[in-house]
Amino acid sequence: MDDLSMKPRSGRWSPTSPAGGVTALLDSPVRREIVDLLANLPTERDGSGRLPGLTAAELADRLDLHVTTVRFHLDQLVAGQLLESEFRAGRVGRPRKVYRFMPGSMARTTETEAYRALAELLAEAWEGDENGVPLTPEQAGWRWAAGHAEVGPGDQEPAHSVGSWLGKVGRTVDLLARWGYVPELRTTDGGHTAELTLVDCPFLALAETKPEVVCGVHRGLLRGAMDAVGETETEVTLRPFVAPGRCLATITTTADFGVPPAVGAGSTATRRASSMDPSTGSTDEEEIRRD
């Protein structure tokens, strides 16, 4: 970015705000697990022609949660039209209330939300920076990402290993998913380059006529997300329409993580190893001795 002095700020609306619909609903880890369980049930219909589903008690048992907690989240997901429910008669006792995932519900709503987020982001771009100067689409994307990226302990420092750097890339992928993308990730150059294939762009129609706007926002999102977690020395490129419905983004770090010294067979040596805390993405060095 040419000017990173802009203050990050969140917009009046974002895919993670309380009014953010589907994406806001899935901010809850419990609701994500419920949707994941129901969306991955078998798709074959039973003898009565009905699709499989689970009751609140069955979900509570699988998630190891109290049934009251599960019912609360189920009500939210049904209200958000991610799930549907129906009563089914059993062999004995009262009818059971069964919940099912609604195929296509997430994609349909996410596209609407993504356009709303883009409209808000571009509107704020016209409001400009502290001096009232309008922002470019890339600067607007950077500011949004910098204000919404998940920053953990130690993230202000650049990564000291390939593993911790890729952990930060993973959080950038999560940020893109909030905008309705289904990113596919692969690494090259010994883990120094991450290639993100952006599938089913929710702004495809706009990108075909105004690629400088959509692609500019995307580059800004990637740069802003990486800058927010201390990775300011990264190179971001974006190639639109490498295949139908697909764009290719690359994030490359210029950091030299170094190579640990080899340990000779049968000798006593000391090497330094990094152990990563998966909950924070930070690394602590520990000394390992080998005889």
C-alpha positions in Angstrom: 0.0 0.0 0.0 1.2 3.5 -0.8 -0.3 5.0 2.3 -0.8 2.9 5.4 -1.4 5.9 7.7 -5.1 5.5 7.5 -6.7 4.5 10.8 -8.5 1.1 10.6 -12.1 1.4 11.4 -15.1 -0.9 11.2 -18.0 0.1 9.0 -21.6 0.7 10.0 -22.2 -2.9 8.8 -20.0 -5.8 8.3 -20.4 -9.5 7.7 -19.7 -10.1 11.4 -22.0 -7.5 12.9 -25.2 -8.4 14.7 -27.1 -7.5 11.6 -24.8 -9.5 9.4 -27.3 -12.4 8.9 -25.8 -15.8 8.1 -22.2 -14.9 8.8 -23.0 -13.3 12.1 -25.0 -16.4 13.1 -22.0 -18.6 12.3 -19.7 -16.5 14.5 -20.7 -18.9 17.3 -18.6 -22.1 17.4 -21.6 -24.1 18.7 -23.8 -23.0 15.8 -21.0 -23.8 13.3 -20.8 -27.3 14.7 -24.5 -27.8 14.6 -24.6 -26.7 10.9 -21.6 -28.9 10.1 -23.2 -31.9 11.6 -26.6 -31.5 9.9 -25.1 -30.5 6.5 -23.0 -33.7 6.5 -25.8 -36.1 7.2 -26.6 -38.7 4.5 -28.8 -37.3 1.7 -30.8 -40.5 1.0 -34.5 -40.3 1.9 -36.1 -42.8 4.2 -39.0 -45.1 3.4 -41.4 -42.2 3.9 -39.5 -40.0 1.5 -38.1 -37.8 4.2 -34.6 -36.5 4.5 -32.5 -37.4 7.6 -32.4 -35.1 10.5 -31.5 -34.9 14.2 -33.4 -33.9 17.3 -32.1 -31.4 19.9 -31.3 -34.3 22.3 -29.4 -36.2 19.6 -27.4 -33.1 18.7 -26.7 -32.4 22.4 -25.4 -35.9 22.8 -23.0 -35.6 19.8 -21.7 -32.2 20.9 -21.6 -33.0 24.6 -23.7 -30.0 25.5 -26.8 -29.5 27.6 -30.0 -29.9 25.5 -31.3 -26.4 26.6 -28.1 -24.8 25.1 -28.5 -26.7 21.9 -32.2 -25.7 21.6 -31.3 -22.0 22.0 -28.8 -22.2 19.1 -31.2 -24.2 17.0 -33.9 -21.6 17.4 -31.4 -19.0 16.1 -30.5 -21.1 13.1 -34.1 -21.8 12.2 -34.9 -18.1 12.5 -32.0 -17.3 10.2 -33.3 -19.9 7.6 -30.2 -22.0 7.8 -32.1 -24.9 9.3 -35.7 -26.2 9.0 -37.6 -28.3 11.5 -40.6 -30.6 11.5 -42.4 -32.9 13.8 -42.2 -36.6 13.1 -44.3 -39.3 14.7 -42.4 -42.0 16.5 -43.4 -45.5 17.4 -44.4 -44.4 20.9 -44.8 -41.2 22.8 -45.0 -37.7 21.5 -43.8 -36.7 18.0 -40.1 -35.8 17.7 -39.0 -32.4 16.5 -36.3 -33.0 13.9 -33.9 -30.4 12.5 -32.4 -30.4 9.0 -29.9 -28.2 7.1 -31.5 -26.2 4.2 -29.3 -26.8 1.1 -28.4 -23.6 -0.7 -29.4 -21.4 2.2 -25.9 -20.2 3.0 -24.8 -19.4 -0.5 -28.0 -17.5 -1.3 -27.8 -15.3 1.8 -24.1 -14.8 1.7 -24.1 -13.2 -1.7 -26.6 -10.6 -0.6 -24.6 -9.9 2.5 -21.4 -9.7 0.5 -22.8 -7.0 -1.8 -24.1 -5.1 1.2 -20.7 -5.2 2.8 -19.0 -4.0 -0.4 -21.5 -1.2 -0.8 -20.8 0.0 2.8 -17.0 -0.3 2.2 -17.1 1.8 -1.0 -19.4 4.3 0.6 -16.9 4.8 3.4 -14.1 5.1 0.8 -15.9 8.1 -0.7 -16.0 9.6 2.8 -12.2 9.6 2.6 -9.4 9.5 5.1 -8.8 12.0 8.0 -8.2 14.8 5.5 -11.3 14.0 3.4 -9.4 12.5 0.5 -11.3 9.6 -1.1 -9.7 6.2 -0.8 -8.9 3.9 -3.6 -10.7 0.5 -3.6 -7.5 -1.1 -2.4 -7.1 1.4 0.5 -10.7 0.9 1.5 -10.2 -2.9 1.5 -7.1 -2.5 3.6 -8.8 -0.3 6.2 -11.7 -2.7 6.5 -9.4 -5.8 7.0 -7.2 -4.0 9.4 -10.2 -3.2 11.5 -11.7 -6.7 11.4 -8.8 -9.1 11.4 -8.5 -11.4 14.4 -5.3 -10.4 16.2 -3.9 -12.7 18.9 -1.1 -12.5 21.5 2.3 -11.9 19.8 0.8 -11.2 16.4 2.3 -7.7 16.2 5.7 -9.4 15.7 6.5 -11.1 12.4 6.5 -14.9 12.3 9.7 -16.6 13.0 8.9 -19.9 11.3 7.0 -21.1 8.2 4.4 -22.8 10.4 3.5 -19.6 12.3 3.4 -17.6 9.2 1.1 -20.0 7.5 -1.1 -19.9 10.6 -1.5 -16.2 9.9 -2.4 -16.9 6.3 -5.0 -19.3 7.6 -6.7 -16.5 9.5 -6.7 -14.4 6.3 -8.5 -17.3 4.5 -11.1 -17.2 7.3 -11.6 -13.5 6.7 -12.2 -14.1 3.0 -14.7 -16.8 3.9 -16.8 -14.2 5.7 -17.2 -12.4 2.4 -18.7 -15.6 0.8 -15.6 -17.0 -0.8 -14.6 -20.7 -0.8 -10.8 -20.3 -0.9 -8.6 -23.2 -1.9 -5.1 -23.0 -0.3 -1.8 -24.5 -1.5 1.8 -23.5 -0.6 4.9 -23.3 -2.8 8.5 -22.2 -2.3 9.0 -24.1 0.9 5.9 -22.5 2.5 7.0 -19.0 1.7 4.2 -18.5 -0.9 0.5 -19.2 -0.3 -1.7 -19.5 -3.4 -5.4 -18.8 -2.7 -7.8 -19.9 -5.4 -10.9 -17.8 -4.9 -13.9 -19.9 -6.1 -17.4 -18.6 -6.8 -16.7 -14.9 -6.3 -19.9 -13.3 -4.9 -19.1 -10.2 -7.0 -18.6 -12.1 -10.3 -21.0 -9.9 -12.3 -19.4 -6.7 -11.0 -15.9 -8.0 -11.4 -16.5 -8.7 -15.1 -17.4 -5.0 -15.8 -15.4 -3.3 -13.0 -12.4 -5.5 -12.2 -10.3 -2.5 -11.0 -12.9 -2.0 -8.2 -13.4 -5.6 -7.1 -9.8 -6.7 -7.5 -8.6 -3.6 -5.7 -10.8 -4.3 -2.7 -9.6 -7.9 -2.7 -5.9 -6.9 -2.7 -6.6 -4.5 0.1 -8.4 -7.2 2.1 -5.3 -9.5 1.8 -2.8 -6.8 2.6 -4.8 -5.4 5.5 -5.3 -8.8 7.0 -1.6 -9.7 6.9 -0.5 -6.2 8.0 -2.8 -6.5 11.1 -1.0 -9.6 12.3 2.5 -8.2 11.9 3.3 -9.5 8.4 4.0 -6.1 6.7 6.8 -7.6 4.5 4.5 -9.5 2.2 3.9 -9.3 -1.5 0.3 -9.7 -2.7 -0.7 -10.4 -6.3 -4.1 -11.1 -7.8 -4.9 -12.6 -11.2 -8.6 -12.5 -12.1 -10.4 -15.1 -14.1 -7.6 -17.7 -14.4 -10.5 -20.1 -15.0 -14.3 -19.8 -15.1 -15.5 -18.5 -11.7 -11.9 -18.6 -10.3 -9.3 -16.0 -9.4 -5.8 -16.6 -8.1 -4.2 -14.6 -5.2 -0.7 -15.1 -4.0 0.7 -14.0 -0.7 4.5 -14.2 -0.4 6.7 -13.5 2.5 10.2 -12.1 2.1 11.3 -13.3 5.5 14.2 -15.6 5.9 13.2 -18.1 8.5 16.6 -19.9 8.3 17.4 -23.6 8.4 18.1 -25.4 11.6 21.6 -26.9 11.8 21.9 -30.6 11.0 22.5 -33.0 13.8 25.3 -35.5 13.2 24.6 -39.2 13.8 26.1 -40.5 17.0 27.2 -37.0 18.2 26.0 -34.8 21.0 24.5 -31.7 19.5 22.1 -29.0 20.4 19.5 -27.6 18.1 16.7 -25.1 18.5 13.2 -26.2 17.7 10.0 -24.2 17.5 6.8 -25.5 19.2 3.7 -23.8 18.1 0.8 -23.2 20.4 -2.2 -23.9 18.1 -4.5 -21.7 20.2 -2.4 -18.6 19.7 -0.2 -19.3 16.7 2.8 -18.1 18.7 6.0 -20.1 19.0 8.3 -20.8 21.9 11.8 -22.1 21.4 12.9 -25.1 23.4 16.4 -26.6 23.5 16.6 -30.3 22.5 19.7 -32.3 23.2 20.4 -35.5 21.3 23.1 -37.9 22.3 
